[in-house]
């Protein structure tokens, strides 16, 4: 390890999750831990239960007022993220949190702090058992809201990040979206946390603010002291504590390189993704919220390749009605104009639909009632969404996509409900359009095997690589013990993707990808060689992927795919990718 000659201490590297790209160097500013961990239990006499419940309700009201104040003063430039805080405000009324805490106080005759802690602990365990990372991270929303209530119960002051008046890097156990939204960009250079991940709302806001953030560092974050000099490399998920002179010089240079790269990459973002031999690819954005559409356009996206609609169903006492869904979808259509918008129908399971779940809990939700299975069982919910999609299709270039299809029966049944929804709208005299593309996500091995039969039922395939890798390699993506086995370039995965591509070409249907693999520039030659027409990803990755496409020849990519498919080991494939395109990435994509 290098030694910092001014402090005579060793330089230390910490690895976490690369939640938001960029590099910053500065002094650490420690934000205190939340109050949940120090709660003590004590009994409440029956005659004092009403008083204790009133104390809890007062803390909730104070929390609601605090959040409303933050919402009212939310920075105008980032107004499209205010819905995250509005969701937190809604959680204050949710029976799962609010009602259950009052019931626990009454039934167990305990203090409000302990009751709240017990309720939150149960909710956290339910969310942590979910298969999808995005929904696992929604448990953090409950925790953030409960932490604010807890501080008000304990009489502890909330940390006001907006009042920090010096240039610092925030270091925290966790940062709530409310805290993150108070960041003043002229003062806060970046932040690191013990908890959280890319899909957390804290990570989403960091990406919106475009400041470096490394999350999920764990307990090792405890070695950092107030005013320590630290380097945050949000691109690599790396934090360096007490950097040496040599390291500081190196990272000062990297900051300059990154800023140059960012300027170059965004400058060309609106150029077409066309290969050197004139093949054009559509490079699209994945979104969860209507407000993210602006980001897709800003980064040069050609449309929405995956609109995840689950967020509108989460953490609320009642599911949205048809008009609410229609208006949300219409917001996206109005902004995107004639660009294509792929709406994925509800990919939710019993655990995710907590407000409607009546307390049931799936032991293995990844293999349970989720995706199209949930919709075909909860047909009233499914029909409501299909009617909203059909209605909005009259106003824009809409496509519909069904998730987690495992066989022909499911897609036929889903299409039958789509027809029934159209007929019901016709009877009601409501304006709609049923002449749009219908596709499915290929994300389970059975869909790969049945691809030829499935292709005869749809207009397009969209490969969801996240789940396809998880299900094919039998890996829980949230389990740190086996996450090293999550290998996108596993030969079995590449063979399956190539098989689906061949089937799409054979049946003359369109071939898309909307999983995280699409965002990795080094994989783009494979997808061009396999014949993909459209790739969809997080908006910030769009410029880099488009630039990669513009540096490739389709014929070279086809030859490259043949070479890769003959290899049987991941290490061989990684080596070939690096040998063939490593220099291009370094010289053209990352460094120009």
N, C-alpha and C positions, 0 to 999 in steps of 0.2 A: 504493500500500500504506500501511496505517496504521503509525505509529511508536509503539513502546512507550517511554514517557518515562523509565521506570526503567532499562531496559537499553540504550536508544538503538540498538536493532536493529529491522529491519523485521519486521512480521508476515508469516508465510508460510503459505499454504494448500496442503495436500497431499490429493490425492484417491485413494481406494482402494475396497475392496469393503465394502459395509455388511453385515458378518457378523452383528452382534447389535445391536439398537436401544438407544437411550438416549444420554445426554450426561453427560460428566464433565469436570471441570477439576482439574488437579493437576500435580505435578512428575513429570518423566520419570525412570524407573528403568531403565537399560540392562541387559539380560540378554545376556551374552557370546555370540558366534557359536559354532557347533559346530565340532568339530575336523576334520571331513572335508576342509575346504578347504586345510588346511596339511600334508597328508600327503605324505611323500617316499617314493620307491621305492628299495629296495636289494636286492641278491641274497642268497639264503640257500643256503648250501652243502648239498649232498645229505645229508650226515651230520647236519645240524641241522634238517632239515625236520620230524621228529617233535617236536622241542622247540618249533618255531615253531607247529605245529598245536596243541600243548598250550597254548601261550600264548594262542592265539585262543580255545580252548575255555574257558580260565579266565576270559577277559574276558566271554564269553557267560554263564558261570555267575554271575559277579558282577552282570551286567546283569539276569539273571533274578531274583536275590535282591533287587535294588533294586526292581524292578517289583512283586515279591510283597509287599515291605514297604509300598509305596504302596497296593497293592490292599487289604491288611489294614487300613490306616488310612484308607481312603477315607471321606469325609464321609457320614454316614448319609442326609442329606437328598438326596444326589445318587447314591445307590447304583445307580440304574438306568442310570448311565453307566459302571459298573465294567467292563462287558463289552468296552468299547473297549480298556481296559488289558489285559484277559485275552487279547484278540486279539493285542495287541503281544507278550505273553508267548509265545503260540503261534508267532508269527513267528520266535522264536529257535530253534525246532526245525525250521523249514521248510526243505526241501531247496533251494528256490529261493534262499534267503539263506545258510543255515548250510552245507548240503552243497556248494553251488557255491563258497563261499569256501575251504573246505578243498581242494576239487579244484584251484582256481586256485593255491593255495600249493604244492601238490604238482607240478602240471604246469608251471607257469611259474617255480617256485623263487624266489618273491618273498616279501617280508615280509607279515605278516598285514594290516597297515593298508592297504597298496597293493592286496592281493587283495580286501579288503572294499570298498574304494572302486571298483574296477573292476566288481565284481559289482553293486553298488548302482547304478552308472551305467547298466549294461545294463537293469536292472529298471526304473529311472526312465523310460528311453526307451520301453519297452514300454507302461507305464501312460500316458505322455503322449500316445501315439497313439490312445488310446481316445476314442470319440465322446461318451460320457456324462460330464458334469462330475463326478458323484458318484464314478464309478470312476476318473477321472483323479486325483481327490484321494486315492484309496486308495494311490497311489504314495508320498504323503507319510508314510504309516504305516511303510513300509519304511525311509524315510529317517530317521524319528524313532528307530526301533529301532536302526538301524545307527549313528546318531550316539552313542547311549549305549554301544554296544560300542566304538566308536572312542575315546571319551573314556577308557574303562577300559584300552584298549590303550596309549594315549598317557600314561596316568597323570594325566589332567586331572580336576579336581574337577567334579562335577555341580552345577549351580546349584540351590540348594534354595529355591524360592520360598516355601515354608512358613515359612522363618526371617526373611523380610522383616518388619521391625517398625515400619514407618511407612506412612502413607497415600500411595500412589504410583500411577502409571500405568505398566504394563510396556511397554517398547519392545524388540523382539527381531527378529532375523533370522527366526526362527520359534519357536513354542512347541509342544512335543509335548503330546499329551493327558495324559501323566504329569505334566508341569509344570503344565498348566492345571488339573488336578485338585487340585493343592496350593494353589491360590489361596484365601487367607483373605479373605472378603468384607468384613470390617471393616477390611482394610488395602489390598487391591488394588481400585481403583475401576474399572479398565478396562484394555484393552491394545491395542497395535497391532503388526503384524508386516510384515516385508518380503514374506513368502510367504503361501500359504494362500488359501482361499476359503470361501464360505458352506457348501459341501458337505464341507469338511474336518472331521475329527473335532475339531480345535481350535475351529472355528466352531460345531459342534454343542454342545460343552460350554459355550462362551460363552453361547449362547442358553439353555441349561439353567440356568446360573448367573444369567442375566438381568443381565449387566453389559455396558456398551458395548464393542464391538470393531470395529476397522477393520483388515482384512487386505489382503494383496496390494499394499502400497504401493510395492514395488520398491526400487531403489537410493536413491531420493530420501529414504528414511527416515534415511539416513546424516547428514543435516544436523542431526538432533536430538542434543543433548548431555545428559549426566547432569544432572538438576535443572532442565533447561529447563521453563518453564511451558508446558503444552500443553492444548488442548481436543480431546476426542475426541467426534465426533458420529457415533455408530454407526448412526443412522437414515439419514443422508445419505452415509455413507462418507467423511467429511471429518475431517481433522486440521489444527488451527491451531497453529502454533508461534510462541511469543513474542507472544501476543495483546495488542492495545492495550487501554487502559482501556475504550474504547467497546465493543470486541468482548467483553470480559469481562462487562460489564454486560448486554449483549444476551444472552449465553449463560447467565448466571445466571437471567435471566428465562425463557429457553427451558427450563431444567431444571425450574423450577417448573411451567411449562405442560405439560411432558411428564409429570411425576409426577401432575398433576391429570388429564390425559388418560388415563393408564394406569389410575388408580384408577376413573375413570368407565367406561372401556371394559370392564374386567374385572368390574366390579360388575354390569353388564348381560349378561355373556357367556352366562349360562344361559337368557336369554330366547329365545323362539322367533324365528326369522328370518321374520317375516311382513310383507308389504308393507301399505301404508296401505289398500289395497283387498282385503286378506285372502288374498293368495296366499302359501302357506308354502313355503319352500325348505329343503332339508336342507343344512346347512353342515358338512362333514366334515373329517377330518384325514388328511394323508399321513404315513405312518411307514415307517422302515426297520427299526427294532428293536422287539421286543415291549415293551421298557421304556418306549418313547415313548407308549404308550397312556395312561398317567397324565396326560401333558401335554395330550393331546387332550381328555380329560374335564375337566381343570382349566380349559381355555380355552373350555369350553362346546360342544365338538364333538358332533354328532348321530350320529357313527359314524366308521368308517374307510373313506374313499373310495378309498384306494390303499395297500395293504400291499406294499411292495417287498420281495421275499423273497431278493434276491441276496446280502445281507450274510452269510447263513448259509453261503454257498458260497465266500466269499472267503478268501484267505490261509490255507489249511489244506491239509494233505497229502491228505485224503480228503473227498469230498463227504458231507454228512449223510445218515444213513439215514432210513428212514420213521418210526421211533419218535422220533428227535430232532426231525424236522420237525413231527410231530404234537404233541409236547409244547410246542414253541415257539408253534405256532398256538393250542393249547389255552390257553396263558397269556393270549393276547390275548382269546380268547373269554370266558374266566372273568372278566376285568376289565370287558369291554364289556357283558356281560349280553345283553339282547335287541337291542341296537343293531347295525345292519348292519356287516359287515366284508367288504371287497372284497379278496380275495387275488389279486394278479397273479402268474401263473405266471412261472417263471424267465426274466428278461430278461438274458441273459448271452451273451457270445460267446467265441470261442477265446482272445482276449487277456485277457478278464476271468477266465476259468477257468484261470488260470496253473498252478495245481497239477496240473491234469488235462490240460494242453495238450501235454505232451511236447515243449516247445520250439518249436512252430510259432508263427508271428507273422503276423497279417493286416496287409497294407499299408494297407487302408482299412476298419477294423472297423465304421465307421458304416454301410457298405453291404455288410457281410459276413455271416458266419454268426452272427446274433444273434437274440434274442427267440424267437418261435415257430419260426423256421427252425432254431435250435440244438436246441430241444426235439424237433422232429420228426425230427431226425437222430440225436440222442442219446436214443433212446426209453427206455432203461433209467432214465436220470436223470429223464425226464419222467414215467414211470409211477410212480416212487417218490414224486414230489411230488403227483401227482394222487391217489394212494391216501391220502396224509396229509391232503389237503384234504377228500376224501370222508369220511374218518373224523371229522375235527373238525367237519364240517357237522352231525353228529348232536348236537352240544352247543350250537350257537348259530346266529345269523342270518348265515350265510356266503354270499358270492357269489364266483364265480370269473371272472377276466378274463384274456384272452389278449392278449399284446402283439405289436406290429409285424405285424398281419394286413394282407396286401396283396391278397388275393383270396379268393374263395369256397372254393377247394380247401383252403386252409390251415385255415379255420375248421371245415370238414367233417371234415378229418383230425384236428384237435384234439379235436373232439367225439367222434369214433370212439374215440380213446384214452381219453377220459373214461369212455365206456361200458365199455370193456374193463377199466379199473381198477375200476369198480363191480362188474363180473362176477367179477373175481378176488377181491375182498373178500368177495363173497357165497359163493364157493366155499370160502374160508378160514374162514367163519363169524365174520367180524369185523363189529362194529357200524359202520354208516355211513349216510349220507343222500345220495341223489342228486337230491332234489327241491329244487334251489336255482337261482337265476338265473345264467345264463351270458351273459357279455358280451365285447366286444372293445374294445381301444383303437383309436381312429381317430387315426393319427399319421403316415400317409404319403399322398401325393396319390392313389395308386391306390385306397386305401380310401374316399376321399372320392368319387371317380368311381363306384365300385362300391357305394356305400352302400345303394342300393335293394335290390340282390341280397343284400348282407350282412345287411340288417335282417331278412330272412326266416329267418335262421339263428340269431338271438340274441334275448335278452330286453332288452339295453340296449347303448347306445353310451357310451363314456367318451372324450372328446376329450383326447388328450395334446398340449397346445399346444406344449410345449418342442420335441419332435421334429417336429411338424407344421410349425412355423415354419422349423426348420432345413432340413428336406428340401424344403419348398415354395419357399423363397427361396434355396436353394443356398448356405447359410451354415454355416461351421464355427464353432459357438458358442465354441470354445476359442481361436479365432484373433483376436488383438487388432486385426489389420489390417482385419478386416471386421466386427467386432462392432457397429459403428455401423449396419450394415444389418439387424441383428436387431430388427425392428419388429413387435411384436404387433398394432398397429393398421394394418398394411399392408392396403389394400383387398382384395387377393387372399386374405389370411388370413381376413378377416371374411366375404368372400363364401363361402369354403369352409365355415367354421363354420356360417353360416346355411343353406347347402345341406344339410349333415348334419342340422341341426335340423329342417328341413322334411321330410326323409326319415323321421326318427324319428317325427314327428307323423303322417305319412301311413301308416306301418306300425304305429302304435300300440305302439311300444316306448319304453322310458325313455331319457332323455337326461341324461348327466352330463358333468362336466369335472373332470379331475384335474391339469391342467398349471398352471404358475406364473401364467398369466393370471387364474386363478380367485381369486388372492390380492390382486388390485389393485382397491381400492374403486371407482375411476373407471370400470372396465370392467363393473361389476355391472349397470348399466342395460341394457347390450347383451345380457347373458345372460338377464336377466329377459324382455326384449322378444323374444328368440329362442325362449323356451320351455324353458329348462333347469330341471330339477327338483332338481338336486343339484350342488353345487360342493365340491371337495375341495382342501385347501391345507396349507401348513405350519401347525402348531397355533397359533403366536403370531398369525397373521393372522385367525383365526376370529372373535374379538370385533369387530374393526373391520368385517369384511365383513358380519356379522350386523347390526351397527348401520346400515350403509349400506342394507341391504335394508329395514329398518324405516322408512326415510325416503323410500321410493319408491312410485310408483303403477305398476302393471303396464301400464295403458293408455297412460300417458305414455311408458313404456319402449318399447312397440311402435311408437309414432310416431317416437321417437328413432332406433330401428333403421332404419326406412324412410329417414329423413334421411341417416343415416350410409352406408347401402348405395348411395346415389346419388352419393357422392363418390368421386373417383378419385386423390386425393393424400393422403399420410400427414399432411402439414401441415394440410390442410383438416379432416381427421378429428380430429386433436389439438386444433385450435382449437375445433371444435364441441363436443367433450367438455368442454373447459375452460369454454366459454361457457355450456353447459347445466347442468353439474353442479359446476363449480369452486367456486362460492360455497357450495353445499351441503356439499362436502367440508371447506372451511375453517371454516365456521360450525358445522356440526352434527357432522361425523365426527371431525375432528382437534382441534377446539378446545373442545368441551363438557367 
